[in-house]
Amino acid sequence: MKRIVFLLTTVLCVIWVKSNAQLIAPEKVLVVYLSRTNNTKAVAEMIQKNVGGTLVALELEKPYPQNYQETVAQVSSENETGYLPPLKTKIEAIEKYDVVFVGFPTWGMKLPPPVKTFFKQYDLSGKTIIPFNTNGGYGIGSSFQTVKELCLKSKVLEGFTVRGGSERDGQLLMIKTDKAKQTEADVKKWLLKLKII
């Protein structure tokens, strides 16, 4: 009897989860990311592995300097002046995507300027925007709030954040081996919570 109750409960749970999940066709999903040390790229690949979709790296027409301190100074200046660096990346037929995951590191506790360029360059009205973030331990800062402010005509869902590397301290790709396994498990929990998978 206990076995029958357990099986019925399991079947009902599976039916409930499937009926409450949003069924999103992979071709309607875009996963865009900005990554300097490949931590955000690692999370983007985990999302694509679980959801499918098109994976696109945001690249600049004029890349940031290799030197970390020079990049920090340039980004600070861009944030102060509102300058949006032009993107080399071009996304064809963005209108075909219904769900857009947007990933980025936290730079100066803010949304990186190239990601702001992406939001200004493309019309994401009516789309579901899902931010994800890697950071050096200080969290998301104002980045998720800025995404909401730049996407007023979109539905912005709860974002995901995880500690990645700290380039300032010489820690580059940190989402690997055991950390990657744990991060992927956390990504799956987040996607389930959002009813994306």
Backbone hydrogen bonds in HBPLUS format (Angstrom, degrees):
<---DONOR---> <-ACCEPTOR-->    atom                        ^
c    i                          cat <-CA-CA->   ^        H-A-AA   ^      H-
h    n   atom  resd res      DA  || num        DHA   H-A  angle D-A-AA Bond
n    s   type  num  typ     dist DA aas  dist angle  dist       angle   num
A0005-VAL N   A0001-MET O   2.99 MM   4  6.30 163.6  2.01 156.0 160.0     1
A0006-PHE N   A0002-LYS O   2.89 MM   4  6.07 159.2  1.93 147.4 153.6     2
A0007-LEU N   A0003-ARG O   2.91 MM   4  6.14 161.6  1.94 148.2 152.9     3
A0008-LEU N   A0004-ILE O   2.87 MM   4  6.08 164.2  1.89 152.4 156.9     4
A0009-THR N   A0005-VAL O   2.89 MM   4  6.04 161.6  1.93 149.8 155.2     5
A0010-THR N   A0006-PHE O   2.90 MM   4  6.13 160.4  1.94 150.9 156.4     6
A0011-VAL N   A0007-LEU O   2.92 MM   4  6.14 166.6  1.94 153.4 156.7     7
A0012-LEU N   A0008-LEU O   2.92 MM   4  6.10 165.4  1.94 152.2 156.4     8
A0013-CYS N   A0009-THR O   2.92 MM   4  6.10 153.5  1.99 147.4 154.8     9
A0014-VAL N   A0010-THR O   2.97 MM   4  6.24 160.7  2.01 153.2 158.0    10
A0015-ILE N   A0011-VAL O   2.93 MM   4  6.18 163.1  1.96 153.2 157.9    11
A0016-TRP N   A0012-LEU O   2.86 MM   4  6.01 158.6  1.90 146.6 152.8    12
A0017-VAL N   A0013-CYS O   2.87 MM   4  6.07 166.0  1.89 153.8 157.2    13
A0018-LYS N   A0014-VAL O   2.93 MM   4  6.08 169.9  1.94 152.7 155.9    14
A0019-SER N   A0015-ILE O   2.89 MM   4  5.97 154.2  1.95 146.5 154.0    15
A0020-ASN N   A0016-TRP O   2.98 MM   4  6.07 134.2  2.20 141.8 153.3    16
A0020-ASN N   A0017-VAL O   3.24 MM   3  5.22 132.7  2.47  95.0 107.5    17
A0021-ALA N   A0017-VAL O   2.98 MM   4  6.04 120.3  2.35 143.4 157.8    18
A0022-GLN N   A0195-LYS O   2.70 MM 173  5.65 170.7  1.71 149.6 152.5    19
A0028-LYS N   A0025-ALA O   2.82 MM   3  5.45 162.1  1.85 124.4 130.5    20
A0029-VAL N   A0026-PRO O   3.08 MM   3  5.36 165.6  2.10 116.5 118.1    21
A0098-ASP N   A0028-LYS O   2.81 MM  70  5.29 146.3  1.92 131.6 140.2    22
A0099-VAL N   A0028-LYS O   3.13 MM  71  6.38 172.3  2.14 161.2 162.5    23
A0054-THR N   A0029-VAL O   2.95 MM  25  6.37 156.8  2.01 149.6 148.9    24
A0030-LEU N   A0099-VAL O   2.91 MM  69  6.30 158.4  1.96 160.2 167.4    25
A0101-PHE N   A0030-LEU O   2.80 MM  71  6.15 157.2  1.85 168.2 170.1    26
A0031-VAL N   A0054-THR O   2.72 MM  23  5.93 168.6  1.74 172.3 168.8    27
A0056-VAL N   A0031-VAL O   2.84 MM  25  6.15 164.1  1.87 158.4 158.8    28
A0032-VAL N   A0101-PHE O   2.85 MM  69  6.02 167.9  1.86 161.1 156.9    29
A0103-GLY N   A0032-VAL O   2.77 MM  71  6.18 160.4  1.81 149.0 155.8    30
A0033-TYR N   A0056-VAL O   2.99 MM  23  6.50 148.0  2.10 159.8 166.9    31
A0058-LEU N   A0033-TYR O   2.74 MM  25  5.80 165.1  1.76 159.2 159.1    32
A0034-LEU N   A0103-GLY O   2.93 MM  69  6.15 145.1  2.05 132.8 142.3    33
A0042-ALA N   A0038-ASN O   3.07 MM   4  6.10 147.5  2.18 130.1 137.6    34
A0043-VAL N   A0039-ASN O   3.21 MM   4  6.61 154.6  2.27 147.2 152.6    35
A0044-ALA N   A0040-THR O   2.88 MM   4  6.15 159.4  1.93 151.1 157.6    36
A0045-GLU N   A0041-LYS O   2.92 MM   4  6.18 155.4  1.98 152.0 157.7    37
A0046-MET N   A0042-ALA O   3.13 MM   4  6.42 143.7  2.27 138.5 148.2    38
A0046-MET N   A0043-VAL O   3.07 MM   3  4.99 119.4  2.45  93.0 108.5    39
A0047-ILE N   A0043-VAL O   2.95 MM   4  6.29 155.6  2.01 153.6 159.8    40
A0048-GLN N   A0044-ALA O   2.97 MM   4  6.26 166.2  1.99 151.5 155.0    41
A0049-LYS N   A0045-GLU O   2.91 MM   4  6.04 150.8  2.00 139.9 148.1    42
A0050-ASN N   A0046-MET O   3.16 MM   4  6.39 145.0  2.28 142.0 149.8    43
A0050-ASN N   A0047-ILE O   3.09 MM   3  5.27 125.1  2.41  99.9 113.5    44
A0051-VAL N   A0047-ILE O   2.82 MM   4  5.93 151.9  1.90 157.6 166.7    45
A0052-GLY N   A0048-GLN O   2.67 MM   4  4.52 142.1  1.81 121.8 133.5    46
A0088-LYS N   A0059-GLU O   2.71 MM  29  5.40 151.5  1.79 131.3 140.5    47
A0089-THR N   A0059-GLU O   3.32 MM  30  5.40 154.0  2.39 141.9 138.4    48
A0061-GLU N   A0086-PRO O   3.04 MM  25  5.84 171.2  2.05 138.7 139.4    49
A0071-THR N   A0067-ASN O   3.08 MM   4  6.37 153.6  2.15 150.6 158.4    50
A0072-VAL N   A0068-TYR O   2.92 MM   4  6.25 158.2  1.97 153.4 159.7    51
A0073-ALA N   A0069-GLN O   3.03 MM   4  6.26 159.7  2.07 145.8 150.5    52
A0074-GLN N   A0070-GLU O   2.98 MM   4  6.20 158.8  2.02 146.2 152.1    53
A0075-VAL N   A0071-THR O   2.83 MM   4  6.02 168.9  1.84 159.3 161.9    54
A0076-SER N   A0072-VAL O   2.95 MM   4  6.06 158.5  1.99 146.9 153.2    55
A0077-SER N   A0073-ALA O   3.02 MM   4  6.24 157.1  2.08 145.8 151.6    56
A0078-GLU N   A0074-GLN O   2.89 MM   4  6.18 157.2  1.94 150.0 156.8    57
A0079-ASN N   A0075-VAL O   2.85 MM   4  6.11 157.5  1.91 151.9 157.7    58
A0080-GLU N   A0076-SER O   2.98 MM   4  6.21 153.5  2.05 145.4 152.7    59
A0081-THR N   A0077-SER O   2.97 MM   4  6.16 158.2  2.01 152.2 157.4    60
A0082-GLY N   A0078-GLU O   2.77 MM   4  5.56 130.4  2.02 141.0 153.2    61
A0083-TYR N   A0078-GLU O   3.09 MM   5  4.79 120.5  2.46 132.1 138.9    62
A0096-LYS N   A0093-ALA O   3.07 MM   3  5.91 169.6  2.08 123.8 126.7    63
A0097-TYR N   A0094-ILE O   3.16 MM   3  5.79 167.4  2.18 118.9 122.8    64
A0128-THR N   A0098-ASP O   2.92 MM  30  6.28 169.7  1.93 163.6 164.8    65
A0100-VAL N   A0128-THR O   2.80 MM  28  6.17 167.3  1.82 168.2 172.0    66
A0130-ILE N   A0100-VAL O   2.92 MM  30  6.19 160.5  1.96 144.1 145.8    67
A0102-VAL N   A0130-ILE O   2.95 MM  28  6.12 154.5  2.01 133.2 138.9    68
A0132-PHE N   A0102-VAL O   2.90 MM  30  6.12 147.1  2.01 143.6 141.8    69
A0104-PHE N   A0132-PHE O   3.05 MM  28  6.61 143.0  2.20 145.3 155.2    70
A0134-THR N   A0104-PHE O   3.20 MM  30  6.54 147.3  2.32 132.5 139.9    71
A0106-THR N   A0134-THR O   3.10 MM  28  6.60 131.9  2.34 154.4 165.4    72
A0107-TRP N   A0110-LYS O   3.24 MM   3  5.44 164.6  2.27 158.2 154.2    73
A0110-LYS N   A0107-TRP O   2.97 MM   3  5.44 154.5  2.03 111.6 119.6    74
A0142-SER N   A0109-MET O   2.95 MM  33  6.23 164.6  1.97 152.2 148.8    75
A0115-VAL N   A0112-PRO O   2.97 MM   3  5.57 135.2  2.18 118.4 129.9    76
A0116-LYS N   A0112-PRO O   3.28 MM   4  6.70 150.4  2.38 147.0 155.6    77
A0116-LYS N   A0113-PRO O   3.04 MM   3  4.99 117.4  2.45  96.2 112.0    78
A0117-THR N   A0113-PRO O   2.94 MM   4  6.29 152.1  2.01 152.4 160.6    79
A0118-PHE N   A0114-PRO O   3.06 MM   4  6.38 154.1  2.13 139.5 145.3    80
A0119-PHE N   A0115-VAL O   3.06 MM   4  6.41 160.8  2.09 149.9 153.4    81
A0120-LYS N   A0116-LYS O   2.94 MM   4  6.20 149.8  2.04 149.3 158.0    82
A0121-GLN N   A0117-THR O   2.78 MM   4  5.87 147.2  1.89 153.5 163.2    83
A0122-TYR N   A0118-PHE O   3.20 MM   4  6.26 148.7  2.31 152.6 157.0    84
A0127-LYS N   A0124-LEU O   3.08 MM   3  5.56 162.1  2.12 134.9 136.6    85
A0126-GLY N   A0153-LYS O   2.70 MM  27  5.97 175.0  1.70 148.2 148.2    86
A0155-LYS N   A0127-LYS O   2.96 MM  28  6.26 159.9  2.00 151.7 158.0    87
A0129-ILE N   A0155-LYS O   2.74 MM  26  6.00 157.5  1.79 147.5 155.5    88
A0157-LEU N   A0129-ILE O   2.91 MM  28  6.30 157.8  1.96 164.6 172.1    89
A0160-PHE N   A0131-PRO O   3.14 MM  29  6.64 143.6  2.28 133.5 143.0    90
A0133-ASN N   A0160-PHE O   2.74 MM  27  6.10 145.5  1.85 149.0 160.9    91
A0162-VAL N   A0133-ASN O   3.05 MM  29  6.47 141.8  2.20 141.9 152.5    92
A0135-ASN N   A0162-VAL O   3.12 MM  27  6.53 142.3  2.26 145.4 153.4    93
A0164-GLY N   A0135-ASN O   2.73 MM  29  5.37 161.3  1.76 144.9 151.6    94
A0143-SER N   A0140-ILE O   3.02 MM   3  5.68 154.0  2.09 144.1 143.8    95
A0146-THR N   A0142-SER O   2.93 MM   4  6.16 153.1  2.00 155.8 164.4    96
A0147-VAL N   A0143-SER O   3.02 MM   4  6.35 150.6  2.11 147.0 154.7    97
A0148-LYS N   A0144-PHE O   3.16 MM   4  6.52 157.4  2.22 145.2 150.0    98
A0149-GLU N   A0145-GLN O   3.00 MM   4  6.33 154.9  2.07 146.9 154.1    99
A0150-LEU N   A0146-THR O   2.89 MM   4  6.11 144.4  2.02 149.5 158.8   100
A0151-CYS N   A0147-VAL O   3.04 MM   4  6.09 119.6  2.42 141.3 156.1   101
A0151-CYS N   A0148-LYS O   3.26 MM   3  5.15 147.0  2.38  95.7 105.3   102
A0154-SER N   A0151-CYS O   3.03 MM   3  5.24 158.9  2.07 117.5 118.2   103
A0166-SER N   A0171-GLN O   2.80 MM   5  4.85 123.9  2.12 119.1 136.2   104
A0169-ASP N   A0166-SER O   2.82 MM   3  5.39 136.7  2.00 113.9 125.6   105
A0171-GLN N   A0166-SER O   3.00 MM   5  4.85 156.1  2.06 136.6 129.3   106
A0170-GLY N   A0167-GLU O   2.93 MM   3  4.85 163.9  1.96 107.4 111.2   107
A0176-LYS N   A0174-MET O   2.98 MM   2  5.66 125.7  2.29 107.5  91.7   108
A0179-LYS N   A0176-LYS O   3.08 MM   3  5.39 120.1  2.45 153.3 142.3   109
A0180-ALA N   A0176-LYS O   3.20 MM   4  4.44 150.2  2.30  95.3  99.2   110
A0180-ALA N   A0177-THR O   3.05 MM   3  5.26 121.6  2.41 100.6 115.2   111
A0181-LYS N   A0177-THR O   3.10 MM   4  6.51 153.7  2.18 152.0 159.5   112
A0182-GLN N   A0178-ASP O   3.03 MM   4  6.31 164.7  2.05 154.1 157.3   113
A0183-THR N   A0179-LYS O   2.87 MM   4  6.00 157.7  1.92 144.2 151.3   114
A0184-GLU N   A0180-ALA O   2.86 MM   4  6.02 158.9  1.90 149.2 154.5   115
A0185-ALA N   A0181-LYS O   3.08 MM   4  6.31 154.3  2.15 144.2 151.1   116
A0186-ASP N   A0182-GLN O   2.95 MM   4  6.25 154.5  2.02 147.9 155.1   117
A0187-VAL N   A0183-THR O   2.80 MM   4  6.07 151.9  1.88 150.2 158.6   118
A0188-LYS N   A0184-GLU O   2.98 MM   4  6.22 159.2  2.03 148.1 152.7   119
A0189-LYS N   A0185-ALA O   3.07 MM   4  6.38 158.6  2.12 146.5 151.9   120
A0190-TRP N   A0186-ASP O   2.99 MM   4  6.22 159.3  2.04 148.1 153.6   121
A0191-LEU N   A0187-VAL O   2.90 MM   4  6.18 162.3  1.93 154.6 159.1   122
A0192-LEU N   A0188-LYS O   2.89 MM   4  6.10 155.3  1.96 150.9 157.8   123
A0193-LYS N   A0189-LYS O   2.88 MM   4  6.10 154.5  1.95 146.1 153.6   124
A0194-LEU N   A0190-TRP O   2.96 MM   4  6.26 148.7  2.06 147.2 155.7   125
A0196-ILE N   A0191-LEU O   2.89 MM   5  5.27 170.9  1.90 162.7 160.3   126
A0195-LYS N   A0192-LEU O   2.92 MM   3  4.79 148.4  2.02  98.4 108.6   127
